[in-house]
Amino acid sequence: MKDQQAEQLIQKYTSGQCSPEEVALLHTWYNQRSKNLRDELPEPDYVYWQKQIGNRLPQLVKPKAIKLWPRIAIAAAAVAAIVFGVFFFKAPNNPKPGSGSANYTNDIAPGKNTATLTLANGKTILLSDVKTGVIVAGNSLRYNDNTVISTEGRDLSSLRSVEMTSLSTPRGGMYQITLPDGSRAWLNADTKISFPSQFIGKERKILIINGEVYFEVAKNKEKPFIVVADQQEVEVLGTHFNISAYKDEAGVKTTLLEGSVKVSLLSGKRSDDRTVILKPNQQSTVTGSSGISVKDVDADEAVAWQKGYFLFANEDIKTIMRKVARWYDVDVVYEGNVDNMALGGTVSKFSNVSKILAMLQETGAVKFKIEGRKVIVSVNNP
């Protein structure tokens, strides 16, 4: 890679033109470098690059007061990260790195764009896996590149009337939808939402039946946008936020990136602990009907999946493996006690599962076996 090409890659990032794979690995590179770089340049260079890159990345660790290499060297390091990838973890008892070296006889490919649209009459449409999204606008139904949706040679680009429609992704799938009001939603793996083919009346309401959805809501002061998920309701006028409502997770989490949202419990008497207003970089959690808890977070962590990468911020391995299971459509089996393993890191979602497992195994704390579509996780006892 020539210096000029490396420079162009950094410029792509700062102008928001990097691919998801490039962004994911650049995030990893920066966080890793923020721990290990030596003092090589006057302080202003670090300040400049922190402003250009560091402040826009999810921070897995608190960076030290470091100084970076010259501009071209930084670009070259980023390119190297994109070619080879980097991953790092916190594991208990400081196991010896490499003691869990991975060797897999078979592999599993990552998920892809795939979803099913179900109309009110029960008709199901398997959406194209070479498209990235679908648009519902008025009575029309098209892909987001404006091509017609068809099956068995029939044009399915129109809806007969205002009717409830659902979109679902399987394990190993994700998809984007533009809703009738122009709002956009990205569905993570194993997710299902229900919505009307047209928003009539005084509100725009959709239902998350299961899964995780990132929203970019079109502004309309006269018609609030409402999302119902399990026992909570989120009301917005126009904003960016993420809702994780998987049934196998402990609670429904709403994370705000821009604007403001009101999160309310649907059950019981409304009171101060049953309605909260979130600010950017805050996350609410609803568990049962016991109230709503709120904490400050790095919102980038919640939407990493939508940007094309996994970001594990000191998560236990079972939480990590639930995410892996959904995206790669695998079953996970545990042998021995793997609790209390705090791990963190970033890796592209577009790698085969073996790459993630090998990186996890390099901590020396755990080891893996792949049998068909089953991943066996066990404690590594060197």
Contacts in CASP RR format, 6 or more apart in sequence:
PFRMAT RR
TARGET T0000
AUTHOR 0000-0000-0000
METHOD contacts of the structure
MODEL  1
MKDQQAEQLIQKYTSGQCSPEEVALLHTWYNQRSKNLRDELPEPDYVYWQ
KQIGNRLPQLVKPKAIKLWPRIAIAAAAVAAIVFGVFFFKAPNNPKPGSG
SANYTNDIAPGKNTATLTLANGKTILLSDVKTGVIVAGNSLRYNDNTVIS
TEGRDLSSLRSVEMTSLSTPRGGMYQITLPDGSRAWLNADTKISFPSQFI
GKERKILIINGEVYFEVAKNKEKPFIVVADQQEVEVLGTHFNISAYKDEA
GVKTTLLEGSVKVSLLSGKRSDDRTVILKPNQQSTVTGSSGISVKDVDAD
EAVAWQKGYFLFANEDIKTIMRKVARWYDVDVVYEGNVDNMALGGTVSKF
SNVSKILAMLQETGAVKFKIEGRKVIVSVNNP
1 76 0 8 1.000
1 79 0 8 1.000
3 72 0 8 1.000
3 75 0 8 1.000
3 76 0 8 1.000
5 79 0 8 1.000
6 72 0 8 1.000
6 75 0 8 1.000
6 76 0 8 1.000
6 78 0 8 1.000
6 79 0 8 1.000
7 71 0 8 1.000
7 72 0 8 1.000
7 75 0 8 1.000
9 18 0 8 1.000
9 22 0 8 1.000
9 75 0 8 1.000
9 78 0 8 1.000
9 79 0 8 1.000
9 82 0 8 1.000
10 53 0 8 1.000
10 71 0 8 1.000
10 74 0 8 1.000
10 75 0 8 1.000
10 78 0 8 1.000
12 18 0 8 1.000
12 22 0 8 1.000
13 22 0 8 1.000
13 23 0 8 1.000
13 26 0 8 1.000
13 53 0 8 1.000
13 78 0 8 1.000
14 52 0 8 1.000
14 53 0 8 1.000
18 26 0 8 1.000
20 307 0 8 1.000
20 308 0 8 1.000
20 309 0 8 1.000
20 348 0 8 1.000
20 349 0 8 1.000
20 350 0 8 1.000
21 82 0 8 1.000
21 308 0 8 1.000
21 348 0 8 1.000
21 350 0 8 1.000
22 82 0 8 1.000
23 307 0 8 1.000
23 308 0 8 1.000
23 309 0 8 1.000
24 307 0 8 1.000
24 308 0 8 1.000
24 309 0 8 1.000
24 346 0 8 1.000
24 347 0 8 1.000
24 348 0 8 1.000
24 349 0 8 1.000
25 81 0 8 1.000
25 82 0 8 1.000
25 85 0 8 1.000
25 86 0 8 1.000
25 309 0 8 1.000
25 348 0 8 1.000
26 53 0 8 1.000
26 57 0 8 1.000
26 78 0 8 1.000
26 81 0 8 1.000
26 82 0 8 1.000
27 57 0 8 1.000
27 58 0 8 1.000
27 309 0 8 1.000
27 311 0 8 1.000
27 346 0 8 1.000
28 81 0 8 1.000
28 85 0 8 1.000
28 86 0 8 1.000
28 87 0 8 1.000
28 345 0 8 1.000
28 346 0 8 1.000
28 347 0 8 1.000
29 77 0 8 1.000
29 78 0 8 1.000
29 80 0 8 1.000
29 81 0 8 1.000
29 85 0 8 1.000
29 86 0 8 1.000
30 53 0 8 1.000
30 54 0 8 1.000
30 57 0 8 1.000
31 57 0 8 1.000
31 58 0 8 1.000
31 59 0 8 1.000
31 60 0 8 1.000
31 61 0 8 1.000
31 88 0 8 1.000
31 345 0 8 1.000
31 346 0 8 1.000
32 81 0 8 1.000
32 86 0 8 1.000
32 88 0 8 1.000
33 66 0 8 1.000
33 68 0 8 1.000
33 77 0 8 1.000
34 54 0 8 1.000
34 61 0 8 1.000
34 63 0 8 1.000
34 64 0 8 1.000
34 66 0 8 1.000
35 61 0 8 1.000
35 63 0 8 1.000
35 64 0 8 1.000
37 66 0 8 1.000
37 67 0 8 1.000
37 68 0 8 1.000
37 69 0 8 1.000
38 66 0 8 1.000
39 66 0 8 1.000
39 67 0 8 1.000
40 67 0 8 1.000
40 68 0 8 1.000
40 69 0 8 1.000
41 67 0 8 1.000
41 68 0 8 1.000
41 69 0 8 1.000
41 70 0 8 1.000
42 67 0 8 1.000
43 67 0 8 1.000
45 67 0 8 1.000
45 68 0 8 1.000
45 70 0 8 1.000
45 71 0 8 1.000
46 65 0 8 1.000
46 66 0 8 1.000
46 67 0 8 1.000
46 68 0 8 1.000
49 68 0 8 1.000
49 71 0 8 1.000
49 74 0 8 1.000
50 63 0 8 1.000
54 63 0 8 1.000
57 300 0 8 1.000
58 298 0 8 1.000
58 300 0 8 1.000
58 301 0 8 1.000
58 304 0 8 1.000
58 311 0 8 1.000
58 313 0 8 1.000
58 346 0 8 1.000
59 298 0 8 1.000
60 311 0 8 1.000
60 313 0 8 1.000
60 314 0 8 1.000
60 344 0 8 1.000
60 345 0 8 1.000
60 346 0 8 1.000
68 74 0 8 1.000
69 77 0 8 1.000
85 347 0 8 1.000
87 345 0 8 1.000
87 346 0 8 1.000
87 347 0 8 1.000
87 359 0 8 1.000
87 362 0 8 1.000
88 344 0 8 1.000
88 345 0 8 1.000
89 343 0 8 1.000
89 344 0 8 1.000
89 345 0 8 1.000
89 359 0 8 1.000
89 360 0 8 1.000
89 362 0 8 1.000
89 363 0 8 1.000
90 314 0 8 1.000
90 342 0 8 1.000
90 343 0 8 1.000
90 344 0 8 1.000
91 341 0 8 1.000
91 342 0 8 1.000
91 343 0 8 1.000
91 363 0 8 1.000
91 364 0 8 1.000
91 365 0 8 1.000
92 340 0 8 1.000
92 341 0 8 1.000
92 342 0 8 1.000
92 365 0 8 1.000
93 365 0 8 1.000
95 363 0 8 1.000
95 364 0 8 1.000
95 365 0 8 1.000
95 380 0 8 1.000
95 382 0 8 1.000
96 364 0 8 1.000
96 382 0 8 1.000
97 362 0 8 1.000
97 363 0 8 1.000
97 364 0 8 1.000
98 361 0 8 1.000
98 362 0 8 1.000
98 364 0 8 1.000
99 364 0 8 1.000
99 380 0 8 1.000
99 382 0 8 1.000
100 361 0 8 1.000
100 362 0 8 1.000
100 363 0 8 1.000
100 364 0 8 1.000
100 367 0 8 1.000
100 380 0 8 1.000
100 382 0 8 1.000
101 361 0 8 1.000
101 362 0 8 1.000
102 354 0 8 1.000
102 357 0 8 1.000
102 358 0 8 1.000
102 361 0 8 1.000
102 362 0 8 1.000
102 367 0 8 1.000
102 368 0 8 1.000
104 354 0 8 1.000
104 357 0 8 1.000
104 358 0 8 1.000
104 368 0 8 1.000
104 370 0 8 1.000
105 370 0 8 1.000
106 370 0 8 1.000
106 372 0 8 1.000
107 352 0 8 1.000
107 353 0 8 1.000
107 354 0 8 1.000
107 370 0 8 1.000
108 328 0 8 1.000
108 329 0 8 1.000
108 330 0 8 1.000
108 352 0 8 1.000
108 353 0 8 1.000
108 354 0 8 1.000
108 370 0 8 1.000
108 372 0 8 1.000
108 373 0 8 1.000
109 328 0 8 1.000
109 352 0 8 1.000
109 353 0 8 1.000
110 172 0 8 1.000
110 327 0 8 1.000
110 328 0 8 1.000
110 349 0 8 1.000
110 350 0 8 1.000
110 351 0 8 1.000
110 352 0 8 1.000
110 353 0 8 1.000
111 172 0 8 1.000
111 173 0 8 1.000
111 174 0 8 1.000
111 189 0 8 1.000
111 327 0 8 1.000
111 328 0 8 1.000
111 329 0 8 1.000
111 349 0 8 1.000
112 129 0 8 1.000
112 172 0 8 1.000
112 173 0 8 1.000
112 174 0 8 1.000
113 129 0 8 1.000
113 130 0 8 1.000
113 131 0 8 1.000
113 132 0 8 1.000
113 133 0 8 1.000
113 173 0 8 1.000
113 174 0 8 1.000
113 175 0 8 1.000
114 126 0 8 1.000
114 127 0 8 1.000
114 129 0 8 1.000
114 169 0 8 1.000
114 170 0 8 1.000
114 172 0 8 1.000
114 173 0 8 1.000
114 174 0 8 1.000
114 175 0 8 1.000
115 127 0 8 1.000
115 133 0 8 1.000
115 134 0 8 1.000
115 167 0 8 1.000
115 168 0 8 1.000
115 169 0 8 1.000
115 170 0 8 1.000
115 173 0 8 1.000
115 174 0 8 1.000
115 175 0 8 1.000
115 187 0 8 1.000
116 124 0 8 1.000
116 125 0 8 1.000
116 126 0 8 1.000
116 127 0 8 1.000
116 167 0 8 1.000
116 168 0 8 1.000
116 169 0 8 1.000
116 170 0 8 1.000
117 124 0 8 1.000
117 125 0 8 1.000
117 127 0 8 1.000
117 134 0 8 1.000
117 141 0 8 1.000
117 149 0 8 1.000
117 165 0 8 1.000
117 166 0 8 1.000
117 167 0 8 1.000
118 124 0 8 1.000
118 125 0 8 1.000
118 165 0 8 1.000
118 166 0 8 1.000
118 167 0 8 1.000
118 168 0 8 1.000
119 125 0 8 1.000
119 159 0 8 1.000
119 163 0 8 1.000
119 165 0 8 1.000
120 163 0 8 1.000
120 164 0 8 1.000
120 165 0 8 1.000
121 163 0 8 1.000
125 149 0 8 1.000
125 151 0 8 1.000
125 156 0 8 1.000
126 151 0 8 1.000
127 133 0 8 1.000
127 134 0 8 1.000
127 143 0 8 1.000
127 149 0 8 1.000
127 175 0 8 1.000
128 143 0 8 1.000
131 143 0 8 1.000
131 144 0 8 1.000
131 145 0 8 1.000
131 147 0 8 1.000
132 144 0 8 1.000
132 175 0 8 1.000
132 176 0 8 1.000
133 143 0 8 1.000
133 144 0 8 1.000
133 175 0 8 1.000
133 176 0 8 1.000
133 177 0 8 1.000
133 178 0 8 1.000
134 141 0 8 1.000
134 142 0 8 1.000
134 143 0 8 1.000
134 144 0 8 1.000
134 149 0 8 1.000
134 167 0 8 1.000
134 175 0 8 1.000
134 176 0 8 1.000
134 177 0 8 1.000
134 178 0 8 1.000
135 141 0 8 1.000
135 142 0 8 1.000
135 143 0 8 1.000
135 144 0 8 1.000
135 146 0 8 1.000
135 177 0 8 1.000
135 178 0 8 1.000
136 159 0 8 1.000
136 165 0 8 1.000
136 177 0 8 1.000
136 178 0 8 1.000
136 179 0 8 1.000
136 180 0 8 1.000
136 195 0 8 1.000
136 197 0 8 1.000
137 178 0 8 1.000
137 180 0 8 1.000
137 182 0 8 1.000
138 159 0 8 1.000
138 180 0 8 1.000
138 197 0 8 1.000
138 198 0 8 1.000
139 158 0 8 1.000
139 159 0 8 1.000
139 160 0 8 1.000
139 161 0 8 1.000
139 197 0 8 1.000
139 198 0 8 1.000
140 157 0 8 1.000
140 158 0 8 1.000
140 159 0 8 1.000
141 149 0 8 1.000
141 156 0 8 1.000
141 157 0 8 1.000
141 158 0 8 1.000
141 159 0 8 1.000
142 148 0 8 1.000
142 149 0 8 1.000
142 157 0 8 1.000
143 149 0 8 1.000
144 176 0 8 1.000
144 178 0 8 1.000
148 155 0 8 1.000
148 156 0 8 1.000
148 157 0 8 1.000
149 155 0 8 1.000
149 156 0 8 1.000
149 157 0 8 1.000
150 156 0 8 1.000
150 157 0 8 1.000
159 165 0 8 1.000
159 197 0 8 1.000
161 197 0 8 1.000
162 196 0 8 1.000
162 197 0 8 1.000
162 198 0 8 1.000
162 200 0 8 1.000
163 196 0 8 1.000
163 197 0 8 1.000
164 194 0 8 1.000
164 195 0 8 1.000
164 196 0 8 1.000
164 197 0 8 1.000
165 194 0 8 1.000
165 195 0 8 1.000
165 196 0 8 1.000
165 197 0 8 1.000
166 192 0 8 1.000
166 193 0 8 1.000
166 194 0 8 1.000
166 195 0 8 1.000
166 209 0 8 1.000
167 175 0 8 1.000
167 177 0 8 1.000
167 187 0 8 1.000
167 192 0 8 1.000
167 193 0 8 1.000
167 195 0 8 1.000
168 187 0 8 1.000
168 191 0 8 1.000
168 192 0 8 1.000
168 193 0 8 1.000
169 175 0 8 1.000
169 187 0 8 1.000
169 188 0 8 1.000
169 189 0 8 1.000
169 190 0 8 1.000
169 191 0 8 1.000
169 192 0 8 1.000
170 189 0 8 1.000
170 190 0 8 1.000
170 329 0 8 1.000
171 189 0 8 1.000
171 190 0 8 1.000
171 325 0 8 1.000
171 326 0 8 1.000
171 327 0 8 1.000
171 329 0 8 1.000
172 189 0 8 1.000
172 190 0 8 1.000
172 326 0 8 1.000
172 327 0 8 1.000
172 328 0 8 1.000
172 329 0 8 1.000
173 189 0 8 1.000
173 190 0 8 1.000
173 327 0 8 1.000
174 186 0 8 1.000
174 187 0 8 1.000
174 188 0 8 1.000
174 189 0 8 1.000
174 305 0 8 1.000
175 186 0 8 1.000
175 187 0 8 1.000
176 184 0 8 1.000
176 185 0 8 1.000
176 186 0 8 1.000
176 187 0 8 1.000
177 184 0 8 1.000
177 185 0 8 1.000
177 187 0 8 1.000
177 193 0 8 1.000
178 184 0 8 1.000
179 185 0 8 1.000
179 195 0 8 1.000
179 199 0 8 1.000
179 204 0 8 1.000
179 206 0 8 1.000
180 195 0 8 1.000
180 196 0 8 1.000
180 197 0 8 1.000
180 198 0 8 1.000
180 199 0 8 1.000
181 199 0 8 1.000
181 204 0 8 1.000
181 218 0 8 1.000
181 220 0 8 1.000
181 223 0 8 1.000
181 225 0 8 1.000
182 218 0 8 1.000
183 204 0 8 1.000
183 215 0 8 1.000
183 216 0 8 1.000
183 217 0 8 1.000
183 218 0 8 1.000
183 225 0 8 1.000
184 215 0 8 1.000
184 216 0 8 1.000
185 193 0 8 1.000
185 206 0 8 1.000
185 213 0 8 1.000
185 214 0 8 1.000
185 215 0 8 1.000
185 216 0 8 1.000
186 213 0 8 1.000
186 214 0 8 1.000
186 306 0 8 1.000
187 193 0 8 1.000
187 211 0 8 1.000
187 212 0 8 1.000
187 213 0 8 1.000
188 211 0 8 1.000
188 212 0 8 1.000
188 213 0 8 1.000
188 214 0 8 1.000
188 305 0 8 1.000
188 306 0 8 1.000
188 326 0 8 1.000
189 326 0 8 1.000
189 327 0 8 1.000
189 329 0 8 1.000
190 210 0 8 1.000
190 211 0 8 1.000
190 246 0 8 1.000
190 326 0 8 1.000
191 208 0 8 1.000
191 210 0 8 1.000
191 211 0 8 1.000
191 212 0 8 1.000
191 213 0 8 1.000
192 208 0 8 1.000
192 209 0 8 1.000
192 210 0 8 1.000
192 211 0 8 1.000
193 206 0 8 1.000
193 207 0 8 1.000
193 208 0 8 1.000
193 209 0 8 1.000
193 213 0 8 1.000
194 206 0 8 1.000
194 207 0 8 1.000
194 209 0 8 1.000
195 205 0 8 1.000
195 206 0 8 1.000
195 207 0 8 1.000
196 205 0 8 1.000
199 223 0 8 1.000
201 223 0 8 1.000
202 222 0 8 1.000
202 223 0 8 1.000
202 224 0 8 1.000
203 223 0 8 1.000
203 224 0 8 1.000
203 225 0 8 1.000
203 226 0 8 1.000
204 220 0 8 1.000
204 223 0 8 1.000
204 224 0 8 1.000
204 225 0 8 1.000
204 226 0 8 1.000
205 225 0 8 1.000
205 226 0 8 1.000
205 227 0 8 1.000
205 228 0 8 1.000
206 226 0 8 1.000
206 227 0 8 1.000
206 228 0 8 1.000
207 227 0 8 1.000
207 228 0 8 1.000
207 229 0 8 1.000
208 227 0 8 1.000
208 228 0 8 1.000
208 229 0 8 1.000
208 230 0 8 1.000
208 243 0 8 1.000
208 245 0 8 1.000
210 245 0 8 1.000
210 246 0 8 1.000
210 247 0 8 1.000
211 244 0 8 1.000
211 245 0 8 1.000
211 246 0 8 1.000
211 247 0 8 1.000
212 242 0 8 1.000
212 243 0 8 1.000
212 244 0 8 1.000
212 245 0 8 1.000
212 246 0 8 1.000
212 305 0 8 1.000
213 227 0 8 1.000
213 242 0 8 1.000
213 243 0 8 1.000
214 240 0 8 1.000
214 241 0 8 1.000
214 242 0 8 1.000
214 303 0 8 1.000
214 306 0 8 1.000
215 225 0 8 1.000
215 227 0 8 1.000
215 236 0 8 1.000
215 239 0 8 1.000
215 240 0 8 1.000
215 241 0 8 1.000
215 242 0 8 1.000
215 243 0 8 1.000
216 240 0 8 1.000
217 225 0 8 1.000
217 236 0 8 1.000
217 237 0 8 1.000
217 238 0 8 1.000
217 239 0 8 1.000
217 240 0 8 1.000
217 241 0 8 1.000
218 225 0 8 1.000
218 238 0 8 1.000
219 237 0 8 1.000
219 238 0 8 1.000
220 237 0 8 1.000
220 238 0 8 1.000
221 237 0 8 1.000
224 235 0 8 1.000
224 236 0 8 1.000
224 237 0 8 1.000
225 235 0 8 1.000
225 236 0 8 1.000
225 237 0 8 1.000
225 238 0 8 1.000
226 233 0 8 1.000
226 234 0 8 1.000
226 235 0 8 1.000
226 236 0 8 1.000
227 233 0 8 1.000
227 234 0 8 1.000
227 236 0 8 1.000
227 243 0 8 1.000
228 234 0 8 1.000
228 266 0 8 1.000
229 243 0 8 1.000
229 245 0 8 1.000
229 252 0 8 1.000
230 245 0 8 1.000
230 251 0 8 1.000
230 252 0 8 1.000
230 286 0 8 1.000
231 252 0 8 1.000
231 265 0 8 1.000
231 266 0 8 1.000
231 267 0 8 1.000
231 286 0 8 1.000
231 288 0 8 1.000
231 289 0 8 1.000
232 252 0 8 1.000
232 254 0 8 1.000
232 263 0 8 1.000
232 264 0 8 1.000
232 265 0 8 1.000
232 266 0 8 1.000
232 286 0 8 1.000
232 292 0 8 1.000
233 263 0 8 1.000
233 264 0 8 1.000
233 265 0 8 1.000
233 266 0 8 1.000
234 241 0 8 1.000
234 243 0 8 1.000
234 254 0 8 1.000
234 261 0 8 1.000
234 262 0 8 1.000
234 263 0 8 1.000
234 264 0 8 1.000
235 261 0 8 1.000
235 262 0 8 1.000
235 264 0 8 1.000
236 259 0 8 1.000
236 260 0 8 1.000
236 261 0 8 1.000
236 262 0 8 1.000
238 259 0 8 1.000
239 256 0 8 1.000
239 257 0 8 1.000
239 258 0 8 1.000
239 259 0 8 1.000
239 260 0 8 1.000
239 261 0 8 1.000
240 256 0 8 1.000
240 257 0 8 1.000
240 258 0 8 1.000
240 259 0 8 1.000
241 254 0 8 1.000
241 255 0 8 1.000
241 256 0 8 1.000
241 257 0 8 1.000
241 258 0 8 1.000
241 261 0 8 1.000
241 278 0 8 1.000
242 253 0 8 1.000
242 254 0 8 1.000
242 255 0 8 1.000
242 257 0 8 1.000
242 299 0 8 1.000
242 302 0 8 1.000
242 303 0 8 1.000
242 306 0 8 1.000
243 252 0 8 1.000
243 253 0 8 1.000
243 254 0 8 1.000
243 255 0 8 1.000
244 252 0 8 1.000
244 253 0 8 1.000
244 254 0 8 1.000
244 255 0 8 1.000
244 302 0 8 1.000
245 251 0 8 1.000
245 252 0 8 1.000
245 253 0 8 1.000
246 322 0 8 1.000
246 326 0 8 1.000
248 322 0 8 1.000
249 322 0 8 1.000
250 287 0 8 1.000
251 285 0 8 1.000
251 286 0 8 1.000
251 287 0 8 1.000
251 288 0 8 1.000
252 285 0 8 1.000
252 286 0 8 1.000
252 287 0 8 1.000
253 283 0 8 1.000
253 284 0 8 1.000
253 285 0 8 1.000
253 302 0 8 1.000
254 261 0 8 1.000
254 263 0 8 1.000
254 278 0 8 1.000
254 283 0 8 1.000
254 284 0 8 1.000
254 286 0 8 1.000
255 282 0 8 1.000
255 283 0 8 1.000
255 297 0 8 1.000
255 299 0 8 1.000
255 302 0 8 1.000
255 303 0 8 1.000
256 278 0 8 1.000
256 279 0 8 1.000
256 280 0 8 1.000
256 281 0 8 1.000
256 282 0 8 1.000
256 283 0 8 1.000
256 299 0 8 1.000
257 280 0 8 1.000
257 281 0 8 1.000
257 299 0 8 1.000
257 303 0 8 1.000
258 280 0 8 1.000
259 279 0 8 1.000
259 280 0 8 1.000
260 277 0 8 1.000
260 278 0 8 1.000
260 279 0 8 1.000
260 280 0 8 1.000
261 277 0 8 1.000
261 278 0 8 1.000
262 275 0 8 1.000
262 276 0 8 1.000
262 277 0 8 1.000
262 278 0 8 1.000
263 275 0 8 1.000
263 276 0 8 1.000
263 277 0 8 1.000
263 278 0 8 1.000
263 284 0 8 1.000
263 286 0 8 1.000
263 292 0 8 1.000
264 270 0 8 1.000
264 274 0 8 1.000
264 275 0 8 1.000
265 274 0 8 1.000
265 275 0 8 1.000
265 286 0 8 1.000
265 289 0 8 1.000
265 291 0 8 1.000
265 292 0 8 1.000
267 289 0 8 1.000
268 274 0 8 1.000
268 289 0 8 1.000
273 291 0 8 1.000
273 292 0 8 1.000
274 291 0 8 1.000
274 292 0 8 1.000
275 292 0 8 1.000
276 284 0 8 1.000
276 292 0 8 1.000
276 294 0 8 1.000
278 284 0 8 1.000
278 294 0 8 1.000
280 299 0 8 1.000
281 296 0 8 1.000
281 297 0 8 1.000
281 298 0 8 1.000
281 299 0 8 1.000
282 294 0 8 1.000
282 295 0 8 1.000
282 296 0 8 1.000
282 297 0 8 1.000
283 294 0 8 1.000
283 295 0 8 1.000
283 296 0 8 1.000
283 297 0 8 1.000
283 299 0 8 1.000
283 302 0 8 1.000
284 292 0 8 1.000
284 293 0 8 1.000
284 294 0 8 1.000
285 292 0 8 1.000
285 293 0 8 1.000
285 294 0 8 1.000
285 295 0 8 1.000
286 292 0 8 1.000
287 293 0 8 1.000
298 313 0 8 1.000
300 307 0 8 1.000
300 311 0 8 1.000
301 311 0 8 1.000
301 313 0 8 1.000
304 310 0 8 1.000
304 311 0 8 1.000
304 346 0 8 1.000
305 323 0 8 1.000
305 327 0 8 1.000
305 349 0 8 1.000
308 348 0 8 1.000
308 349 0 8 1.000
308 350 0 8 1.000
309 346 0 8 1.000
309 347 0 8 1.000
309 348 0 8 1.000
309 349 0 8 1.000
310 320 0 8 1.000
310 323 0 8 1.000
310 324 0 8 1.000
310 345 0 8 1.000
310 346 0 8 1.000
310 347 0 8 1.000
310 348 0 8 1.000
310 349 0 8 1.000
310 356 0 8 1.000
311 345 0 8 1.000
311 346 0 8 1.000
312 320 0 8 1.000
312 343 0 8 1.000
312 344 0 8 1.000
312 345 0 8 1.000
312 346 0 8 1.000
313 344 0 8 1.000
313 345 0 8 1.000
314 342 0 8 1.000
314 343 0 8 1.000
314 344 0 8 1.000
315 342 0 8 1.000
315 343 0 8 1.000
315 344 0 8 1.000
316 339 0 8 1.000
316 340 0 8 1.000
316 341 0 8 1.000
316 342 0 8 1.000
316 343 0 8 1.000
317 338 0 8 1.000
317 341 0 8 1.000
317 343 0 8 1.000
317 360 0 8 1.000
317 366 0 8 1.000
317 377 0 8 1.000
318 334 0 8 1.000
318 338 0 8 1.000
318 339 0 8 1.000
320 343 0 8 1.000
320 360 0 8 1.000
321 332 0 8 1.000
321 375 0 8 1.000
321 377 0 8 1.000
322 332 0 8 1.000
324 330 0 8 1.000
324 332 0 8 1.000
324 353 0 8 1.000
324 356 0 8 1.000
324 375 0 8 1.000
325 331 0 8 1.000
325 332 0 8 1.000
325 375 0 8 1.000
327 349 0 8 1.000
328 353 0 8 1.000
329 373 0 8 1.000
330 353 0 8 1.000
330 373 0 8 1.000
330 374 0 8 1.000
330 375 0 8 1.000
331 373 0 8 1.000
331 374 0 8 1.000
331 375 0 8 1.000
332 374 0 8 1.000
332 375 0 8 1.000
332 376 0 8 1.000
332 377 0 8 1.000
333 374 0 8 1.000
333 375 0 8 1.000
333 376 0 8 1.000
333 377 0 8 1.000
334 376 0 8 1.000
334 377 0 8 1.000
334 378 0 8 1.000
335 376 0 8 1.000
335 377 0 8 1.000
335 378 0 8 1.000
335 379 0 8 1.000
336 378 0 8 1.000
336 379 0 8 1.000
337 379 0 8 1.000
338 366 0 8 1.000
338 377 0 8 1.000
338 378 0 8 1.000
338 379 0 8 1.000
341 365 0 8 1.000
341 366 0 8 1.000
343 360 0 8 1.000
343 363 0 8 1.000
347 355 0 8 1.000
347 356 0 8 1.000
347 359 0 8 1.000
353 370 0 8 1.000
353 375 0 8 1.000
354 370 0 8 1.000
357 368 0 8 1.000
357 370 0 8 1.000
357 375 0 8 1.000
360 366 0 8 1.000
360 368 0 8 1.000
361 367 0 8 1.000
361 368 0 8 1.000
361 380 0 8 1.000
364 380 0 8 1.000
364 382 0 8 1.000
365 379 0 8 1.000
365 380 0 8 1.000
366 377 0 8 1.000
366 378 0 8 1.000
366 379 0 8 1.000
366 380 0 8 1.000
367 377 0 8 1.000
367 378 0 8 1.000
367 379 0 8 1.000
367 380 0 8 1.000
368 375 0 8 1.000
368 376 0 8 1.000
368 377 0 8 1.000
368 378 0 8 1.000
369 375 0 8 1.000
369 376 0 8 1.000
369 378 0 8 1.000
370 376 0 8 1.000
END
